[in-house]
Amino acid sequence: MRSILIKILLKKFITYSTLIVLMNLMFFSCSSTQKIKQKTNVNHDYISQKLELELPIPSIAKDSLTQIVSSTEENEIVLQAILVEEFANSNIIDIKSPVADKIVENYLNSENKEPNGHCLSVSKGRFEKAYKEVYGHLHYQDLPDSMASKFYTPKQVFNLLYDSASDTYQGWRSLPEKFRGKGNAGAIAYAGMGTLVDSLGIWSGQLRPGALMQVWRYKEDYEKVVQGANVKKLDPYGHSFIFISYVCDEKNEIIGLKIADQGFQSYRPILPRDYDVWWAVNLSI
């Protein structure tokens, strides 16, 4: 498999039908990784501001990832991810969601795959753009009335959950605990627009391209956010992005995720050890 990929990258003397076979192998032949490493050694997206209920995340917010890919193994992973991006064709993948399909299509066709800004703003923007292109309006119009709480409208609840806008007041704790701290995945699942996928499902191959993801570097931070915390004092590290494809090794085992974010970490595949907490949502809309 590796020699075929190298030949494709260097020579590209290959027919279109062979590319189809290659993509089918890349996307559908991955088997689950049996051992999931949960330790992380890098810093990630820094979320410490109190987020507004209606306004988008400011694009000036900064991230704090410092990652150097130096080992032979990780360099090979990066090579595989580049090949996936170069030959990916969303028409080949059965995404089973028109919005997820459109998210991936827009990403692959984009001339600027790393627009910078805040991860939350970028992931939400990609979701909203795809939703509007499919349905002709934003998702807020289709939120169920049952999402409203004693303190917030359905739109406010969606935004609070999406942004993991944790605080120590009753309002945050009035939101369903099952969906708190899960970011985009929690908000979309609570709206009935997708199905939650936990870390076990993520690393056993259950994600579909276009799934939205929220991860946390430290489990302790995630738990505090769920219960309600002053994030300015907590300074939790998390990241919000979109799943594009699985990356597999020569044994066809899942070893990483190819993602779309603002350029913060999409330059290389996400690895199991990068984060303690993983959540995703497979779209059903």
C-alpha positions as CSV (number, residue, x, y, z in Angstrom):
1,M,0.0,0.0,0.0
2,R,2.8,2.4,1.0
3,S,4.7,1.9,-2.3
4,I,1.6,2.5,-4.3
5,L,1.0,5.8,-2.5
6,I,4.6,6.9,-3.0
7,K,4.3,6.2,-6.8
8,I,1.1,8.1,-7.0
9,L,2.7,11.1,-5.2
10,L,5.9,11.1,-7.3
11,K,4.8,10.1,-10.7
12,K,1.0,10.4,-10.8
13,F,1.0,8.1,-13.9
14,I,-2.2,6.5,-12.9
15,T,-5.7,6.2,-14.4
16,Y,-8.9,7.6,-12.9
17,S,-10.2,4.2,-12.2
18,T,-7.2,3.3,-10.1
19,L,-7.7,6.5,-8.1
20,I,-11.3,5.4,-7.3
21,V,-9.9,2.0,-6.0
22,L,-7.3,3.9,-4.0
23,M,-9.9,6.1,-2.4
24,N,-12.1,3.2,-1.5
25,L,-9.2,1.5,0.2
26,M,-8.3,4.7,2.1
27,F,-11.8,5.4,3.4
28,F,-13.4,2.0,3.8
29,S,-10.7,-0.6,4.6
30,C,-9.5,0.9,7.9
31,S,-10.0,-1.4,10.9
32,S,-10.3,-0.1,14.4
33,T,-7.3,0.6,16.5
34,Q,-7.4,-1.7,19.6
35,K,-5.2,0.4,21.9
36,I,-6.2,4.0,22.4
37,K,-3.5,6.2,24.0
38,Q,-5.0,9.1,25.9
39,K,-1.9,11.1,27.0
40,T,-1.0,14.3,25.3
41,N,2.1,16.4,25.2
42,V,1.0,19.5,23.3
43,N,-1.0,22.6,24.0
44,H,-4.2,23.2,22.1
45,D,-6.8,25.8,21.3
46,Y,-7.1,28.3,24.1
47,I,-10.6,29.1,25.2
48,S,-10.9,31.5,28.2
49,Q,-13.3,34.2,27.2
50,K,-17.0,34.6,28.3
51,L,-18.9,34.0,25.0
52,E,-21.9,36.1,23.9
53,L,-25.2,34.4,23.4
54,E,-25.9,35.8,19.9
55,L,-22.7,37.1,18.5
56,P,-20.0,34.9,16.7
57,I,-16.7,34.2,18.3
58,P,-14.2,37.1,17.7
59,S,-11.7,36.2,14.9
60,I,-8.9,37.7,16.8
61,A,-8.8,35.0,19.5
62,K,-5.5,33.1,19.5
63,D,-4.6,29.5,19.6
64,S,-1.6,28.0,21.5
65,L,-0.7,24.8,19.7
66,T,3.0,24.1,19.4
67,Q,3.7,20.8,17.6
68,I,6.8,19.6,15.9
69,V,6.5,16.6,13.7
70,S,9.9,15.0,13.8
71,S,9.7,11.2,14.0
72,T,9.7,9.0,10.9
73,E,6.3,7.5,11.9
74,E,4.6,10.9,12.1
75,N,6.2,12.1,8.9
76,E,4.7,9.0,7.2
77,I,1.3,9.9,8.7
78,V,1.5,13.4,7.3
79,L,2.4,12.0,3.8
80,Q,-0.7,9.8,3.9
81,A,-2.9,12.7,4.9
82,I,-1.6,14.8,2.0
83,L,-2.5,12.0,-0.3
84,V,-6.0,11.7,1.1
85,E,-6.6,15.5,0.6
86,E,-5.1,15.4,-3.0
87,F,-7.2,12.6,-4.3
88,A,-10.4,12.9,-2.1
89,N,-13.6,13.1,-4.1
90,S,-16.7,13.7,-2.1
91,N,-18.8,12.0,-4.8
92,I,-17.2,8.7,-4.0
93,I,-18.0,8.8,-0.3
94,D,-21.4,7.8,1.0
95,I,-21.8,10.5,3.7
96,K,-25.6,9.9,4.2
97,S,-26.2,13.6,5.1
98,P,-26.6,16.4,2.6
99,V,-25.2,19.0,5.1
100,A,-22.2,16.8,5.9
101,D,-21.7,16.2,2.2
102,K,-21.7,19.9,1.5
103,I,-19.3,20.7,4.4
104,V,-16.7,18.3,2.9
105,E,-17.4,19.4,-0.6
106,N,-16.9,23.1,0.3
107,Y,-13.7,22.3,2.2
108,L,-12.2,20.3,-0.6
109,N,-13.1,22.9,-3.2
110,S,-11.9,25.8,-1.0
111,E,-8.8,27.8,-2.1
112,N,-8.2,28.8,1.6
113,K,-8.5,25.7,3.8
114,E,-6.7,27.5,6.7
115,P,-8.5,30.8,7.2
116,N,-7.1,31.5,10.7
117,G,-9.3,33.0,13.4
118,H,-10.9,31.1,16.3
119,C,-11.7,27.4,15.8
120,L,-15.2,27.8,17.1
121,S,-16.0,30.6,14.6
122,V,-14.5,28.6,11.7
123,S,-16.2,25.3,12.4
124,K,-19.6,27.0,13.0
125,G,-19.2,29.1,9.9
126,R,-18.6,25.9,7.8
127,F,-21.6,24.2,9.3
128,E,-23.9,27.3,8.8
129,K,-22.7,27.8,5.2
130,A,-23.4,24.2,4.3
131,Y,-26.8,24.2,6.1
132,K,-27.9,27.3,4.3
133,E,-26.8,26.0,0.9
134,V,-28.8,22.8,1.4
135,Y,-32.0,24.2,3.1
136,G,-32.0,27.9,2.0
137,H,-31.8,29.2,5.6
138,L,-29.8,28.9,8.8
139,H,-30.3,26.1,11.2
140,Y,-31.7,28.4,13.9
141,Q,-35.0,28.4,12.1
142,D,-35.3,24.6,12.5
143,L,-34.4,24.3,16.2
144,P,-37.1,22.6,18.2
145,D,-39.0,24.7,20.7
146,S,-38.2,22.1,23.3
147,M,-34.6,23.3,23.4
148,A,-35.6,26.5,25.2
149,S,-34.8,26.6,28.9
150,K,-36.2,28.7,31.8
151,F,-33.4,31.3,31.0
152,Y,-32.7,31.0,27.3
153,T,-34.3,30.7,23.8
154,P,-33.5,27.7,21.6
155,K,-31.0,29.8,19.7
156,Q,-29.3,30.9,22.9
157,V,-29.2,27.4,24.2
158,F,-27.6,26.1,20.9
159,N,-25.0,28.8,21.0
160,L,-24.1,28.3,24.6
161,L,-23.7,24.6,24.2
162,Y,-21.8,25.0,20.9
163,D,-19.3,27.4,22.5
164,S,-19.0,25.5,25.8
165,A,-19.8,28.8,27.4
166,S,-19.4,27.4,30.9
167,D,-20.0,29.7,33.9
168,T,-20.9,29.3,37.6
169,Y,-24.4,30.7,37.3
170,Q,-27.7,28.8,37.2
171,G,-28.2,29.5,33.5
172,W,-25.4,27.1,32.4
173,R,-26.4,24.5,34.8
174,S,-30.0,24.6,33.6
175,L,-28.9,23.2,30.3
176,P,-28.9,19.3,30.0
177,E,-25.8,17.9,31.5
178,K,-25.6,15.2,28.9
179,F,-24.8,17.9,26.2
180,R,-22.7,20.3,28.3
181,G,-19.0,20.5,27.4
182,K,-19.4,18.7,24.2
183,G,-19.3,21.9,22.1
184,N,-20.6,21.6,18.5
185,A,-21.4,17.9,19.0
186,G,-23.6,18.5,22.0
187,A,-25.4,21.5,20.5
188,I,-26.2,19.7,17.2
189,A,-27.2,16.4,18.9
190,Y,-29.5,18.3,21.4
191,A,-31.1,20.0,18.4
192,G,-31.9,16.5,17.0
193,M,-29.7,17.1,14.0
194,G,-27.2,14.3,14.6
195,T,-26.0,11.5,16.8
196,L,-23.3,11.8,19.4
197,V,-20.2,9.6,19.0
198,D,-17.8,9.1,22.0
199,S,-14.1,8.4,21.9
200,L,-14.6,4.6,21.6
201,G,-16.8,5.1,18.6
202,I,-14.5,7.7,17.1
203,W,-11.4,5.5,17.2
204,S,-13.3,2.4,16.1
205,G,-14.2,3.9,12.8
206,Q,-17.8,5.2,13.3
207,L,-17.3,8.7,12.1
208,R,-18.6,9.9,8.7
209,P,-16.9,12.7,6.8
210,G,-18.4,16.0,7.7
211,A,-18.9,15.1,11.4
212,L,-18.2,18.0,13.8
213,M,-15.9,17.4,16.7
214,Q,-15.1,18.9,20.1
215,V,-12.1,17.7,22.1
216,W,-10.4,18.7,25.4
217,R,-6.7,18.3,26.3
218,Y,-7.4,17.5,29.9
219,K,-10.2,15.4,31.3
220,E,-10.2,17.5,34.5
221,D,-10.9,20.7,32.5
222,Y,-13.7,19.0,30.6
223,E,-15.4,17.8,33.8
224,K,-15.2,21.3,35.4
225,V,-16.7,22.9,32.2
226,V,-19.6,20.4,32.4
227,Q,-20.3,21.2,36.0
228,G,-19.9,25.0,35.5
229,A,-16.7,26.9,35.9
230,N,-15.2,30.4,35.5
231,V,-13.3,29.7,32.4
232,K,-11.2,32.8,32.9
233,K,-9.7,31.2,36.0
234,L,-9.8,27.7,34.6
235,D,-8.2,28.5,31.2
236,P,-9.3,25.2,29.6
237,Y,-7.7,24.0,26.4
238,G,-10.0,22.5,23.8
239,H,-10.4,22.4,20.1
240,S,-13.4,22.5,17.6
241,F,-13.0,21.1,14.1
242,I,-14.6,19.0,11.3
243,F,-13.7,15.4,10.6
244,I,-12.7,14.7,6.9
245,S,-11.3,11.2,6.9
246,Y,-9.5,8.4,8.8
247,V,-5.7,7.9,8.3
248,C,-4.6,4.3,8.4
249,D,-1.2,2.5,8.7
250,E,0.1,-0.3,6.5
251,K,-2.0,-2.8,8.6
252,N,-5.2,-0.8,7.7
253,E,-5.6,0.2,11.4
254,I,-6.8,3.7,12.2
255,I,-3.9,5.8,13.5
256,G,-5.2,9.4,13.0
257,L,-7.9,11.7,11.8
258,K,-7.6,14.2,8.9
259,I,-9.5,17.3,10.0
260,A,-10.5,20.7,8.8
261,D,-9.9,23.6,11.2
262,Q,-8.6,27.2,10.9
263,G,-5.0,26.0,10.3
264,F,-4.3,25.4,14.0
265,Q,-3.8,21.7,13.7
266,S,-5.0,20.6,10.3
267,Y,-1.4,20.6,8.9
268,R,-1.1,17.1,10.2
269,P,-3.4,14.2,11.3
270,I,-4.8,14.3,14.8
271,L,-3.5,11.4,16.9
272,P,-5.2,9.5,19.8
273,R,-2.7,10.8,22.3
274,D,-3.4,14.5,21.5
275,Y,-6.4,14.8,23.7
276,D,-8.0,13.2,26.8
277,V,-11.6,13.8,25.8
278,W,-13.2,13.2,22.4
279,W,-16.7,14.0,21.2
280,A,-18.2,14.1,17.7
281,V,-21.6,14.2,16.0
282,N,-22.6,12.4,12.8
283,L,-25.0,14.7,11.1
284,S,-28.5,13.4,10.1
285,I,-29.7,16.5,8.3
